Amino acid sequence: MAEETFQLYFDVLQTLEKIGAPYVIIGAFAGTFYGVTRVTLDVDIVVDLNEAHIQALAATYLPPRFYADSDQMRDSIRLGILFNIIDTSEARKVDLIPLTMKPGYHFALKNRLRREIATKGGVRFEAWFARPEDVIVGKLMAWKEGRSFKHESDIRDILSDFQL
C-alpha cells in the first residue's frame, strides 16, 4: 500500500501532537502493531478536543486546499458524530472520532501508550496508540454494532500474537 495513502493521517497525527490535543489511535491500524495482518486503508483516531485545539486545527488546515471547519468540529463534538479533515487536492480525508461519540473509548485514551511510526520515506515519529487489550475491546464494540467478520479476525490475530 502506498505511503501517500497515509500521508495526511501522519500529518494530522503530528499536528495533534504539536497542539497538545489528547488522542489515541484505535482499530485495525493500531492492531497492526499487535499482530493484525489485515490490510487497512484508514486510521481510526479518537480525539478529545477543546476550543484551542479546534482553532489550531482550523488554522493549520486552511482552504482552499483543506477543509477543516471549526463550526463542524464543534457541532460534531456536541452531537457525538465524527468529523473530517479533507485534503481537496489529493482527494483524501481523515476521520476524527470525538470522545463524545464513543464514550467507551475513555479507557483507551486513559491507558494509551507511545509507539513509533516509521514511514517508508524514513521519517520516524511517536504517536499514541491503544493497548492491545483496548484494541480488542474496541473491536468487540464495533462487532456488536456491525457484526463484521473482520473484527473477529483481527481479535484472533491479536490473541494469537500475544498468546492471551
Chimera marker file (.cmm) of the C-alpha trace (Angstrom):
<marker_set name="trace">
<marker id="1" x="0.000" y="0.000" z="0.000" r="1" g="1" b="0" radius="0.5"/>
<marker id="2" x="1.348" y="3.388" z="-0.966" r="1" g="1" b="0" radius="0.5"/>
<marker id="3" x="2.651" y="5.686" z="1.716" r="1" g="1" b="0" radius="0.5"/>
<marker id="4" x="0.665" y="8.523" z="0.133" r="1" g="1" b="0" radius="0.5"/>
<marker id="5" x="-2.448" y="6.783" z="1.463" r="1" g="1" b="0" radius="0.5"/>
<marker id="6" x="-1.315" y="7.562" z="4.995" r="1" g="1" b="0" radius="0.5"/>
<marker id="7" x="0.469" y="10.891" z="4.500" r="1" g="1" b="0" radius="0.5"/>
<marker id="8" x="-2.498" y="13.025" z="5.574" r="1" g="1" b="0" radius="0.5"/>
<marker id="9" x="-3.023" y="10.768" z="8.620" r="1" g="1" b="0" radius="0.5"/>
<marker id="10" x="0.634" y="11.166" z="9.571" r="1" g="1" b="0" radius="0.5"/>
<marker id="11" x="0.392" y="14.918" z="9.126" r="1" g="1" b="0" radius="0.5"/>
<marker id="12" x="-2.751" y="15.157" z="11.265" r="1" g="1" b="0" radius="0.5"/>
<marker id="13" x="-1.168" y="12.983" z="13.977" r="1" g="1" b="0" radius="0.5"/>
<marker id="14" x="1.884" y="15.238" z="14.079" r="1" g="1" b="0" radius="0.5"/>
<marker id="15" x="-0.392" y="18.290" z="14.247" r="1" g="1" b="0" radius="0.5"/>
<marker id="16" x="-2.344" y="16.788" z="17.150" r="1" g="1" b="0" radius="0.5"/>
<marker id="17" x="0.991" y="16.230" z="18.898" r="1" g="1" b="0" radius="0.5"/>
<marker id="18" x="2.117" y="19.797" z="18.211" r="1" g="1" b="0" radius="0.5"/>
<marker id="19" x="-1.069" y="21.384" z="19.567" r="1" g="1" b="0" radius="0.5"/>
<marker id="20" x="-1.215" y="19.061" z="22.589" r="1" g="1" b="0" radius="0.5"/>
<marker id="21" x="-4.601" y="17.554" z="21.731" r="1" g="1" b="0" radius="0.5"/>
<marker id="22" x="-5.400" y="14.281" z="23.525" r="1" g="1" b="0" radius="0.5"/>
<marker id="23" x="-5.904" y="11.449" z="21.012" r="1" g="1" b="0" radius="0.5"/>
<marker id="24" x="-5.494" y="7.713" z="20.634" r="1" g="1" b="0" radius="0.5"/>
<marker id="25" x="-5.211" y="5.515" z="17.544" r="1" g="1" b="0" radius="0.5"/>
<marker id="26" x="-7.619" y="2.574" z="17.706" r="1" g="1" b="0" radius="0.5"/>
<marker id="27" x="-8.915" y="-0.015" z="15.261" r="1" g="1" b="0" radius="0.5"/>
<marker id="28" x="-7.101" y="-2.101" z="12.679" r="1" g="1" b="0" radius="0.5"/>
<marker id="29" x="-4.187" y="0.326" z="12.228" r="1" g="1" b="0" radius="0.5"/>
<marker id="30" x="-3.418" y="0.089" z="15.956" r="1" g="1" b="0" radius="0.5"/>
<marker id="31" x="-3.953" y="-3.658" z="15.674" r="1" g="1" b="0" radius="0.5"/>
<marker id="32" x="-1.170" y="-3.958" z="13.092" r="1" g="1" b="0" radius="0.5"/>
<marker id="33" x="1.264" y="-3.302" z="15.944" r="1" g="1" b="0" radius="0.5"/>
<marker id="34" x="-0.209" y="-6.289" z="17.803" r="1" g="1" b="0" radius="0.5"/>
<marker id="35" x="-0.440" y="-8.961" z="15.120" r="1" g="1" b="0" radius="0.5"/>
<marker id="36" x="-3.380" y="-7.936" z="12.926" r="1" g="1" b="0" radius="0.5"/>
<marker id="37" x="-2.447" y="-8.978" z="9.403" r="1" g="1" b="0" radius="0.5"/>
<marker id="38" x="-5.419" y="-7.470" z="7.563" r="1" g="1" b="0" radius="0.5"/>
<marker id="39" x="-4.631" y="-4.516" z="5.304" r="1" g="1" b="0" radius="0.5"/>
<marker id="40" x="-6.417" y="-1.340" z="6.315" r="1" g="1" b="0" radius="0.5"/>
<marker id="41" x="-6.592" y="1.916" z="4.405" r="1" g="1" b="0" radius="0.5"/>
<marker id="42" x="-7.602" y="4.151" z="7.272" r="1" g="1" b="0" radius="0.5"/>
<marker id="43" x="-6.511" y="5.152" z="10.738" r="1" g="1" b="0" radius="0.5"/>
<marker id="44" x="-9.177" y="5.500" z="13.432" r="1" g="1" b="0" radius="0.5"/>
<marker id="45" x="-8.304" y="8.423" z="15.697" r="1" g="1" b="0" radius="0.5"/>
<marker id="46" x="-10.326" y="9.223" z="18.822" r="1" g="1" b="0" radius="0.5"/>
<marker id="47" x="-9.852" y="12.845" z="19.923" r="1" g="1" b="0" radius="0.5"/>
<marker id="48" x="-10.785" y="14.872" z="22.993" r="1" g="1" b="0" radius="0.5"/>
<marker id="49" x="-10.598" y="18.443" z="21.701" r="1" g="1" b="0" radius="0.5"/>
<marker id="50" x="-11.125" y="21.759" z="23.441" r="1" g="1" b="0" radius="0.5"/>
<marker id="51" x="-11.722" y="25.123" z="21.764" r="1" g="1" b="0" radius="0.5"/>
<marker id="52" x="-7.991" y="25.909" z="21.461" r="1" g="1" b="0" radius="0.5"/>
<marker id="53" x="-7.397" y="22.580" z="19.686" r="1" g="1" b="0" radius="0.5"/>
<marker id="54" x="-10.295" y="23.243" z="17.306" r="1" g="1" b="0" radius="0.5"/>
<marker id="55" x="-8.951" y="26.686" z="16.432" r="1" g="1" b="0" radius="0.5"/>
<marker id="56" x="-5.428" y="25.314" z="15.914" r="1" g="1" b="0" radius="0.5"/>
<marker id="57" x="-6.659" y="22.564" z="13.561" r="1" g="1" b="0" radius="0.5"/>
<marker id="58" x="-8.752" y="25.026" z="11.547" r="1" g="1" b="0" radius="0.5"/>
<marker id="59" x="-5.778" y="27.418" z="11.329" r="1" g="1" b="0" radius="0.5"/>
<marker id="60" x="-3.420" y="24.631" z="10.214" r="1" g="1" b="0" radius="0.5"/>
<marker id="61" x="-5.640" y="23.122" z="7.522" r="1" g="1" b="0" radius="0.5"/>
<marker id="62" x="-6.741" y="26.188" z="5.575" r="1" g="1" b="0" radius="0.5"/>
<marker id="63" x="-8.828" y="26.420" z="2.403" r="1" g="1" b="0" radius="0.5"/>
<marker id="64" x="-8.713" y="26.144" z="-0.500" r="1" g="1" b="0" radius="0.5"/>
<marker id="65" x="-6.532" y="23.037" z="-0.224" r="1" g="1" b="0" radius="0.5"/>
<marker id="66" x="-8.016" y="21.769" z="3.037" r="1" g="1" b="0" radius="0.5"/>
<marker id="67" x="-11.419" y="21.569" z="4.608" r="1" g="1" b="0" radius="0.5"/>
<marker id="68" x="-11.311" y="21.710" z="8.407" r="1" g="1" b="0" radius="0.5"/>
<marker id="69" x="-14.310" y="23.713" z="9.521" r="1" g="1" b="0" radius="0.5"/>
<marker id="70" x="-14.271" y="24.790" z="13.176" r="1" g="1" b="0" radius="0.5"/>
<marker id="71" x="-18.083" y="25.023" z="13.333" r="1" g="1" b="0" radius="0.5"/>
<marker id="72" x="-18.386" y="21.470" z="12.007" r="1" g="1" b="0" radius="0.5"/>
<marker id="73" x="-15.877" y="20.282" z="14.626" r="1" g="1" b="0" radius="0.5"/>
<marker id="74" x="-17.809" y="21.959" z="17.453" r="1" g="1" b="0" radius="0.5"/>
<marker id="75" x="-21.139" y="20.597" z="16.200" r="1" g="1" b="0" radius="0.5"/>
<marker id="76" x="-19.688" y="17.104" z="15.776" r="1" g="1" b="0" radius="0.5"/>
<marker id="77" x="-18.310" y="17.098" z="19.304" r="1" g="1" b="0" radius="0.5"/>
<marker id="78" x="-21.629" y="18.360" z="20.701" r="1" g="1" b="0" radius="0.5"/>
<marker id="79" x="-23.687" y="15.834" z="18.684" r="1" g="1" b="0" radius="0.5"/>
<marker id="80" x="-21.256" y="12.929" z="19.088" r="1" g="1" b="0" radius="0.5"/>
<marker id="81" x="-20.610" y="12.359" z="15.375" r="1" g="1" b="0" radius="0.5"/>
<marker id="82" x="-17.328" y="12.065" z="13.517" r="1" g="1" b="0" radius="0.5"/>
<marker id="83" x="-15.832" y="14.900" z="11.511" r="1" g="1" b="0" radius="0.5"/>
<marker id="84" x="-13.199" y="15.155" z="8.805" r="1" g="1" b="0" radius="0.5"/>
<marker id="85" x="-10.112" y="16.990" z="7.739" r="1" g="1" b="0" radius="0.5"/>
<marker id="86" x="-10.091" y="16.833" z="3.947" r="1" g="1" b="0" radius="0.5"/>
<marker id="87" x="-7.219" y="17.447" z="1.536" r="1" g="1" b="0" radius="0.5"/>
<marker id="88" x="-9.136" y="18.554" z="-1.550" r="1" g="1" b="0" radius="0.5"/>
<marker id="89" x="-6.067" y="18.499" z="-3.799" r="1" g="1" b="0" radius="0.5"/>
<marker id="90" x="-5.335" y="14.826" z="-3.035" r="1" g="1" b="0" radius="0.5"/>
<marker id="91" x="-8.957" y="13.692" z="-2.514" r="1" g="1" b="0" radius="0.5"/>
<marker id="92" x="-8.031" y="12.242" z="0.880" r="1" g="1" b="0" radius="0.5"/>
<marker id="93" x="-9.655" y="12.623" z="4.259" r="1" g="1" b="0" radius="0.5"/>
<marker id="94" x="-9.017" y="11.838" z="7.888" r="1" g="1" b="0" radius="0.5"/>
<marker id="95" x="-11.970" y="10.922" z="10.085" r="1" g="1" b="0" radius="0.5"/>
<marker id="96" x="-11.672" y="12.106" z="13.666" r="1" g="1" b="0" radius="0.5"/>
<marker id="97" x="-13.891" y="10.426" z="16.237" r="1" g="1" b="0" radius="0.5"/>
<marker id="98" x="-14.811" y="12.754" z="19.103" r="1" g="1" b="0" radius="0.5"/>
<marker id="99" x="-14.756" y="11.105" z="22.505" r="1" g="1" b="0" radius="0.5"/>
<marker id="100" x="-18.385" y="12.234" z="22.859" r="1" g="1" b="0" radius="0.5"/>
<marker id="101" x="-19.286" y="9.811" z="20.038" r="1" g="1" b="0" radius="0.5"/>
<marker id="102" x="-17.700" y="6.789" z="21.679" r="1" g="1" b="0" radius="0.5"/>
<marker id="103" x="-17.545" y="7.369" z="25.450" r="1" g="1" b="0" radius="0.5"/>
<marker id="104" x="-16.479" y="3.731" z="25.783" r="1" g="1" b="0" radius="0.5"/>
<marker id="105" x="-13.096" y="4.773" z="24.434" r="1" g="1" b="0" radius="0.5"/>
<marker id="106" x="-12.248" y="6.731" z="27.603" r="1" g="1" b="0" radius="0.5"/>
<marker id="107" x="-10.331" y="3.619" z="28.699" r="1" g="1" b="0" radius="0.5"/>
<marker id="108" x="-8.222" y="3.633" z="25.532" r="1" g="1" b="0" radius="0.5"/>
<marker id="109" x="-7.415" y="7.333" z="25.899" r="1" g="1" b="0" radius="0.5"/>
<marker id="110" x="-6.537" y="6.902" z="29.580" r="1" g="1" b="0" radius="0.5"/>
<marker id="111" x="-4.345" y="3.811" z="29.026" r="1" g="1" b="0" radius="0.5"/>
<marker id="112" x="-2.742" y="4.754" z="25.701" r="1" g="1" b="0" radius="0.5"/>
<marker id="113" x="0.934" y="4.146" z="25.060" r="1" g="1" b="0" radius="0.5"/>
<marker id="114" x="3.613" y="5.582" z="22.799" r="1" g="1" b="0" radius="0.5"/>
<marker id="115" x="4.608" y="3.667" z="19.683" r="1" g="1" b="0" radius="0.5"/>
<marker id="116" x="6.939" y="4.698" z="16.922" r="1" g="1" b="0" radius="0.5"/>
<marker id="117" x="5.670" y="5.050" z="13.382" r="1" g="1" b="0" radius="0.5"/>
<marker id="118" x="8.267" y="4.728" z="10.646" r="1" g="1" b="0" radius="0.5"/>
<marker id="119" x="7.284" y="5.898" z="7.191" r="1" g="1" b="0" radius="0.5"/>
<marker id="120" x="8.738" y="4.381" z="4.038" r="1" g="1" b="0" radius="0.5"/>
<marker id="121" x="10.442" y="7.726" z="3.478" r="1" g="1" b="0" radius="0.5"/>
<marker id="122" x="12.474" y="7.196" z="6.642" r="1" g="1" b="0" radius="0.5"/>
<marker id="123" x="10.587" y="9.690" z="8.796" r="1" g="1" b="0" radius="0.5"/>
<marker id="124" x="10.018" y="8.411" z="12.322" r="1" g="1" b="0" radius="0.5"/>
<marker id="125" x="7.720" y="9.864" z="14.938" r="1" g="1" b="0" radius="0.5"/>
<marker id="126" x="5.926" y="8.712" z="18.042" r="1" g="1" b="0" radius="0.5"/>
<marker id="127" x="2.160" y="8.614" z="18.384" r="1" g="1" b="0" radius="0.5"/>
<marker id="128" x="-0.398" y="7.498" z="20.974" r="1" g="1" b="0" radius="0.5"/>
<marker id="129" x="-1.834" y="4.005" z="20.420" r="1" g="1" b="0" radius="0.5"/>
<marker id="130" x="-4.437" y="1.949" z="22.232" r="1" g="1" b="0" radius="0.5"/>
<marker id="131" x="-3.057" y="-1.022" z="24.163" r="1" g="1" b="0" radius="0.5"/>
<marker id="132" x="-3.768" y="-4.464" z="22.655" r="1" g="1" b="0" radius="0.5"/>
<marker id="133" x="-6.483" y="-5.262" z="25.196" r="1" g="1" b="0" radius="0.5"/>
<marker id="134" x="-8.153" y="-1.915" z="24.431" r="1" g="1" b="0" radius="0.5"/>
<marker id="135" x="-7.997" y="-2.623" z="20.691" r="1" g="1" b="0" radius="0.5"/>
<marker id="136" x="-9.766" y="-5.927" z="21.412" r="1" g="1" b="0" radius="0.5"/>
<marker id="137" x="-12.469" y="-4.187" z="23.469" r="1" g="1" b="0" radius="0.5"/>
<marker id="138" x="-12.913" y="-1.642" z="20.663" r="1" g="1" b="0" radius="0.5"/>
<marker id="139" x="-13.169" y="-4.460" z="18.125" r="1" g="1" b="0" radius="0.5"/>
<marker id="140" x="-15.839" y="-6.141" z="20.272" r="1" g="1" b="0" radius="0.5"/>
<marker id="141" x="-17.773" y="-2.855" z="20.431" r="1" g="1" b="0" radius="0.5"/>
<marker id="142" x="-17.500" y="-2.463" z="16.644" r="1" g="1" b="0" radius="0.5"/>
<marker id="143" x="-18.505" y="-6.097" z="16.094" r="1" g="1" b="0" radius="0.5"/>
<marker id="144" x="-21.601" y="-5.564" z="18.256" r="1" g="1" b="0" radius="0.5"/>
<marker id="145" x="-22.565" y="-2.592" z="16.065" r="1" g="1" b="0" radius="0.5"/>
<marker id="146" x="-21.986" y="-4.200" z="12.674" r="1" g="1" b="0" radius="0.5"/>
<marker id="147" x="-21.243" y="-7.905" z="13.137" r="1" g="1" b="0" radius="0.5"/>
<marker id="148" x="-18.421" y="-7.721" z="10.598" r="1" g="1" b="0" radius="0.5"/>
<marker id="149" x="-16.173" y="-10.768" z="10.497" r="1" g="1" b="0" radius="0.5"/>
<marker id="150" x="-13.117" y="-8.541" z="10.006" r="1" g="1" b="0" radius="0.5"/>
<marker id="151" x="-13.342" y="-7.672" z="13.713" r="1" g="1" b="0" radius="0.5"/>
<marker id="152" x="-13.399" y="-11.358" z="14.688" r="1" g="1" b="0" radius="0.5"/>
<marker id="153" x="-10.354" y="-11.989" z="12.522" r="1" g="1" b="0" radius="0.5"/>
<marker id="154" x="-8.496" y="-9.012" z="14.000" r="1" g="1" b="0" radius="0.5"/>
<marker id="155" x="-9.231" y="-10.205" z="17.550" r="1" g="1" b="0" radius="0.5"/>
<marker id="156" x="-7.971" y="-13.712" z="16.715" r="1" g="1" b="0" radius="0.5"/>
<marker id="157" x="-4.769" y="-12.221" z="15.258" r="1" g="1" b="0" radius="0.5"/>
<marker id="158" x="-4.110" y="-10.160" z="18.395" r="1" g="1" b="0" radius="0.5"/>
<marker id="159" x="-4.854" y="-13.046" z="20.755" r="1" g="1" b="0" radius="0.5"/>
<marker id="160" x="-2.644" y="-15.343" z="18.705" r="1" g="1" b="0" radius="0.5"/>
<marker id="161" x="0.226" y="-12.858" z="18.593" r="1" g="1" b="0" radius="0.5"/>
<marker id="162" x="0.129" y="-12.264" z="22.355" r="1" g="1" b="0" radius="0.5"/>
<marker id="163" x="-0.965" y="-15.792" z="23.250" r="1" g="1" b="0" radius="0.5"/>
<marker id="164" x="-3.600" y="-14.315" z="25.554" r="1" g="1" b="0" radius="0.5"/>
<link id1="1" id2="2" r="1" g="1" b="0" radius="0.2"/>
<link id1="2" id2="3" r="1" g="1" b="0" radius="0.2"/>
<link id1="3" id2="4" r="1" g="1" b="0" radius="0.2"/>
<link id1="4" id2="5" r="1" g="1" b="0" radius="0.2"/>
<link id1="5" id2="6" r="1" g="1" b="0" radius="0.2"/>
<link id1="6" id2="7" r="1" g="1" b="0" radius="0.2"/>
<link id1="7" id2="8" r="1" g="1" b="0" radius="0.2"/>
<link id1="8" id2="9" r="1" g="1" b="0" radius="0.2"/>
<link id1="9" id2="10" r="1" g="1" b="0" radius="0.2"/>
<link id1="10" id2="11" r="1" g="1" b="0" radius="0.2"/>
<link id1="11" id2="12" r="1" g="1" b="0" radius="0.2"/>
<link id1="12" id2="13" r="1" g="1" b="0" radius="0.2"/>
<link id1="13" id2="14" r="1" g="1" b="0" radius="0.2"/>
<link id1="14" id2="15" r="1" g="1" b="0" radius="0.2"/>
<link id1="15" id2="16" r="1" g="1" b="0" radius="0.2"/>
<link id1="16" id2="17" r="1" g="1" b="0" radius="0.2"/>
<link id1="17" id2="18" r="1" g="1" b="0" radius="0.2"/>
<link id1="18" id2="19" r="1" g="1" b="0" radius="0.2"/>
<link id1="19" id2="20" r="1" g="1" b="0" radius="0.2"/>
<link id1="20" id2="21" r="1" g="1" b="0" radius="0.2"/>
<link id1="21" id2="22" r="1" g="1" b="0" radius="0.2"/>
<link id1="22" id2="23" r="1" g="1" b="0" radius="0.2"/>
<link id1="23" id2="24" r="1" g="1" b="0" radius="0.2"/>
<link id1="24" id2="25" r="1" g="1" b="0" radius="0.2"/>
<link id1="25" id2="26" r="1" g="1" b="0" radius="0.2"/>
<link id1="26" id2="27" r="1" g="1" b="0" radius="0.2"/>
<link id1="27" id2="28" r="1" g="1" b="0" radius="0.2"/>
<link id1="28" id2="29" r="1" g="1" b="0" radius="0.2"/>
<link id1="29" id2="30" r="1" g="1" b="0" radius="0.2"/>
<link id1="30" id2="31" r="1" g="1" b="0" radius="0.2"/>
<link id1="31" id2="32" r="1" g="1" b="0" radius="0.2"/>
<link id1="32" id2="33" r="1" g="1" b="0" radius="0.2"/>
<link id1="33" id2="34" r="1" g="1" b="0" radius="0.2"/>
<link id1="34" id2="35" r="1" g="1" b="0" radius="0.2"/>
<link id1="35" id2="36" r="1" g="1" b="0" radius="0.2"/>
<link id1="36" id2="37" r="1" g="1" b="0" radius="0.2"/>
<link id1="37" id2="38" r="1" g="1" b="0" radius="0.2"/>
<link id1="38" id2="39" r="1" g="1" b="0" radius="0.2"/>
<link id1="39" id2="40" r="1" g="1" b="0" radius="0.2"/>
<link id1="40" id2="41" r="1" g="1" b="0" radius="0.2"/>
<link id1="41" id2="42" r="1" g="1" b="0" radius="0.2"/>
<link id1="42" id2="43" r="1" g="1" b="0" radius="0.2"/>
<link id1="43" id2="44" r="1" g="1" b="0" radius="0.2"/>
<link id1="44" id2="45" r="1" g="1" b="0" radius="0.2"/>
<link id1="45" id2="46" r="1" g="1" b="0" radius="0.2"/>
<link id1="46" id2="47" r="1" g="1" b="0" radius="0.2"/>
<link id1="47" id2="48" r="1" g="1" b="0" radius="0.2"/>
<link id1="48" id2="49" r="1" g="1" b="0" radius="0.2"/>
<link id1="49" id2="50" r="1" g="1" b="0" radius="0.2"/>
<link id1="50" id2="51" r="1" g="1" b="0" radius="0.2"/>
<link id1="51" id2="52" r="1" g="1" b="0" radius="0.2"/>
<link id1="52" id2="53" r="1" g="1" b="0" radius="0.2"/>
<link id1="53" id2="54" r="1" g="1" b="0" radius="0.2"/>
<link id1="54" id2="55" r="1" g="1" b="0" radius="0.2"/>
<link id1="55" id2="56" r="1" g="1" b="0" radius="0.2"/>
<link id1="56" id2="57" r="1" g="1" b="0" radius="0.2"/>
<link id1="57" id2="58" r="1" g="1" b="0" radius="0.2"/>
<link id1="58" id2="59" r="1" g="1" b="0" radius="0.2"/>
<link id1="59" id2="60" r="1" g="1" b="0" radius="0.2"/>
<link id1="60" id2="61" r="1" g="1" b="0" radius="0.2"/>
<link id1="61" id2="62" r="1" g="1" b="0" radius="0.2"/>
<link id1="62" id2="63" r="1" g="1" b="0" radius="0.2"/>
<link id1="63" id2="64" r="1" g="1" b="0" radius="0.2"/>
<link id1="64" id2="65" r="1" g="1" b="0" radius="0.2"/>
<link id1="65" id2="66" r="1" g="1" b="0" radius="0.2"/>
<link id1="66" id2="67" r="1" g="1" b="0" radius="0.2"/>
<link id1="67" id2="68" r="1" g="1" b="0" radius="0.2"/>
<link id1="68" id2="69" r="1" g="1" b="0" radius="0.2"/>
<link id1="69" id2="70" r="1" g="1" b="0" radius="0.2"/>
<link id1="70" id2="71" r="1" g="1" b="0" radius="0.2"/>
<link id1="71" id2="72" r="1" g="1" b="0" radius="0.2"/>
<link id1="72" id2="73" r="1" g="1" b="0" radius="0.2"/>
<link id1="73" id2="74" r="1" g="1" b="0" radius="0.2"/>
<link id1="74" id2="75" r="1" g="1" b="0" radius="0.2"/>
<link id1="75" id2="76" r="1" g="1" b="0" radius="0.2"/>
<link id1="76" id2="77" r="1" g="1" b="0" radius="0.2"/>
<link id1="77" id2="78" r="1" g="1" b="0" radius="0.2"/>
<link id1="78" id2="79" r="1" g="1" b="0" radius="0.2"/>
<link id1="79" id2="80" r="1" g="1" b="0" radius="0.2"/>
<link id1="80" id2="81" r="1" g="1" b="0" radius="0.2"/>
<link id1="81" id2="82" r="1" g="1" b="0" radius="0.2"/>
<link id1="82" id2="83" r="1" g="1" b="0" radius="0.2"/>
<link id1="83" id2="84" r="1" g="1" b="0" radius="0.2"/>
<link id1="84" id2="85" r="1" g="1" b="0" radius="0.2"/>
<link id1="85" id2="86" r="1" g="1" b="0" radius="0.2"/>
<link id1="86" id2="87" r="1" g="1" b="0" radius="0.2"/>
<link id1="87" id2="88" r="1" g="1" b="0" radius="0.2"/>
<link id1="88" id2="89" r="1" g="1" b="0" radius="0.2"/>
<link id1="89" id2="90" r="1" g="1" b="0" radius="0.2"/>
<link id1="90" id2="91" r="1" g="1" b="0" radius="0.2"/>
<link id1="91" id2="92" r="1" g="1" b="0" radius="0.2"/>
<link id1="92" id2="93" r="1" g="1" b="0" radius="0.2"/>
<link id1="93" id2="94" r="1" g="1" b="0" radius="0.2"/>
<link id1="94" id2="95" r="1" g="1" b="0" radius="0.2"/>
<link id1="95" id2="96" r="1" g="1" b="0" radius="0.2"/>
<link id1="96" id2="97" r="1" g="1" b="0" radius="0.2"/>
<link id1="97" id2="98" r="1" g="1" b="0" radius="0.2"/>
<link id1="98" id2="99" r="1" g="1" b="0" radius="0.2"/>
<link id1="99" id2="100" r="1" g="1" b="0" radius="0.2"/>
<link id1="100" id2="101" r="1" g="1" b="0" radius="0.2"/>
<link id1="101" id2="102" r="1" g="1" b="0" radius="0.2"/>
<link id1="102" id2="103" r="1" g="1" b="0" radius="0.2"/>
<link id1="103" id2="104" r="1" g="1" b="0" radius="0.2"/>
<link id1="104" id2="105" r="1" g="1" b="0" radius="0.2"/>
<link id1="105" id2="106" r="1" g="1" b="0" radius="0.2"/>
<link id1="106" id2="107" r="1" g="1" b="0" radius="0.2"/>
<link id1="107" id2="108" r="1" g="1" b="0" radius="0.2"/>
<link id1="108" id2="109" r="1" g="1" b="0" radius="0.2"/>
<link id1="109" id2="110" r="1" g="1" b="0" radius="0.2"/>
<link id1="110" id2="111" r="1" g="1" b="0" radius="0.2"/>
<link id1="111" id2="112" r="1" g="1" b="0" radius="0.2"/>
<link id1="112" id2="113" r="1" g="1" b="0" radius="0.2"/>
<link id1="113" id2="114" r="1" g="1" b="0" radius="0.2"/>
<link id1="114" id2="115" r="1" g="1" b="0" radius="0.2"/>
<link id1="115" id2="116" r="1" g="1" b="0" radius="0.2"/>
<link id1="116" id2="117" r="1" g="1" b="0" radius="0.2"/>
<link id1="117" id2="118" r="1" g="1" b="0" radius="0.2"/>
<link id1="118" id2="119" r="1" g="1" b="0" radius="0.2"/>
<link id1="119" id2="120" r="1" g="1" b="0" radius="0.2"/>
<link id1="120" id2="121" r="1" g="1" b="0" radius="0.2"/>
<link id1="121" id2="122" r="1" g="1" b="0" radius="0.2"/>
<link id1="122" id2="123" r="1" g="1" b="0" radius="0.2"/>
<link id1="123" id2="124" r="1" g="1" b="0" radius="0.2"/>
<link id1="124" id2="125" r="1" g="1" b="0" radius="0.2"/>
<link id1="125" id2="126" r="1" g="1" b="0" radius="0.2"/>
<link id1="126" id2="127" r="1" g="1" b="0" radius="0.2"/>
<link id1="127" id2="128" r="1" g="1" b="0" radius="0.2"/>
<link id1="128" id2="129" r="1" g="1" b="0" radius="0.2"/>
<link id1="129" id2="130" r="1" g="1" b="0" radius="0.2"/>
<link id1="130" id2="131" r="1" g="1" b="0" radius="0.2"/>
<link id1="131" id2="132" r="1" g="1" b="0" radius="0.2"/>
<link id1="132" id2="133" r="1" g="1" b="0" radius="0.2"/>
<link id1="133" id2="134" r="1" g="1" b="0" radius="0.2"/>
<link id1="134" id2="135" r="1" g="1" b="0" radius="0.2"/>
<link id1="135" id2="136" r="1" g="1" b="0" radius="0.2"/>
<link id1="136" id2="137" r="1" g="1" b="0" radius="0.2"/>
<link id1="137" id2="138" r="1" g="1" b="0" radius="0.2"/>
<link id1="138" id2="139" r="1" g="1" b="0" radius="0.2"/>
<link id1="139" id2="140" r="1" g="1" b="0" radius="0.2"/>
<link id1="140" id2="141" r="1" g="1" b="0" radius="0.2"/>
<link id1="141" id2="142" r="1" g="1" b="0" radius="0.2"/>
<link id1="142" id2="143" r="1" g="1" b="0" radius="0.2"/>
<link id1="143" id2="144" r="1" g="1" b="0" radius="0.2"/>
<link id1="144" id2="145" r="1" g="1" b="0" radius="0.2"/>
<link id1="145" id2="146" r="1" g="1" b="0" radius="0.2"/>
<link id1="146" id2="147" r="1" g="1" b="0" radius="0.2"/>
<link id1="147" id2="148" r="1" g="1" b="0" radius="0.2"/>
<link id1="148" id2="149" r="1" g="1" b="0" radius="0.2"/>
<link id1="149" id2="150" r="1" g="1" b="0" radius="0.2"/>
<link id1="150" id2="151" r="1" g="1" b="0" radius="0.2"/>
<link id1="151" id2="152" r="1" g="1" b="0" radius="0.2"/>
<link id1="152" id2="153" r="1" g="1" b="0" radius="0.2"/>
<link id1="153" id2="154" r="1" g="1" b="0" radius="0.2"/>
<link id1="154" id2="155" r="1" g="1" b="0" radius="0.2"/>
<link id1="155" id2="156" r="1" g="1" b="0" radius="0.2"/>
<link id1="156" id2="157" r="1" g="1" b="0" radius="0.2"/>
<link id1="157" id2="158" r="1" g="1" b="0" radius="0.2"/>
<link id1="158" id2="159" r="1" g="1" b="0" radius="0.2"/>
<link id1="159" id2="160" r="1" g="1" b="0" radius="0.2"/>
<link id1="160" id2="161" r="1" g="1" b="0" radius="0.2"/>
<link id1="161" id2="162" r="1" g="1" b="0" radius="0.2"/>
<link id1="162" id2="163" r="1" g="1" b="0" radius="0.2"/>
<link id1="163" id2="164" r="1" g="1" b="0" radius="0.2"/>
</marker_set>
